[in-house]
Amino acid sequence: MRIIMRWLLYALAIIITAYLLPTEAIFVQSFFTALVVAVVLGFLNSIIRPILIILTLPIQLLTLGLFTLVINAALVMLASSLVHGFYVKSFGWALIFSLVLSLVGAAINHFEPKKEEYQD
């Protein structure tokens, strides 16, 4: 139950982020598309992202971890190419999208009930 709730909240964060940014730069066709993007980004962030962070460890150390932003933007661009109905205009907009998405996601997660407040 908790996984489904987090998936729905992440899709909501994607919709809110797409609404906050210009339509010609970021486009999400529907809530169902946002659900698919949430699954794809979740997969990419859990499988591909750790591998990329390990491979780019020297750059990560030189930039004090700021290269992670570039990795996040690259994963958003990859998700954009994989999901029909999700469009990101450029790498710069993907970087902005990933930053705003993390802020919106943190705000939404702040209001998520804690594990003790409900039973699985």
WOTAFEN-V885201 format. One record per residue. N is the residue number from 1. NEAR is the number of other ideal C-beta (glycine too) atoms within 12 Angstrom. Layout:
N/NEAR, N/NEAR
This chain:
1/12, 2/17, 3/13, 4/14, 5/22, 6/21, 7/25, 8/22, 9/29, 10/33, 11/34, 12/28, 13/37, 14/46, 15/30, 16/24, 17/38, 18/35, 19/20, 20/21, 21/30, 22/18, 23/15, 24/12, 25/24, 26/36, 27/27, 28/37, 29/20, 30/18, 31/23, 32/19, 33/26, 34/33, 35/27, 36/26, 37/43, 38/35, 39/26, 40/31, 41/41, 42/25, 43/19, 44/29, 45/29, 46/13, 47/15, 48/23, 49/26, 50/17, 51/15, 52/23, 53/24, 54/14, 55/14, 56/22, 57/17, 58/11, 59/19, 60/20, 61/13, 62/11, 63/15, 64/10, 65/16, 66/17, 67/22, 68/27, 69/27, 70/25, 71/32, 72/32, 73/32, 74/28, 75/36, 76/45, 77/29, 78/27, 79/37, 80/34, 81/17, 82/22, 83/30, 84/17, 85/22, 86/36, 87/28, 88/38, 89/21, 90/18, 91/22, 92/19, 93/27, 94/33, 95/29, 96/26, 97/43, 98/37, 99/24, 100/28, 101/43, 102/25, 103/19, 104/27, 105/30, 106/17, 107/18, 108/25, 109/19, 110/13, 111/15, 112/21, 113/17, 114/11, 115/12, 116/8, 117/11, 118/11, 119/8, 120/11
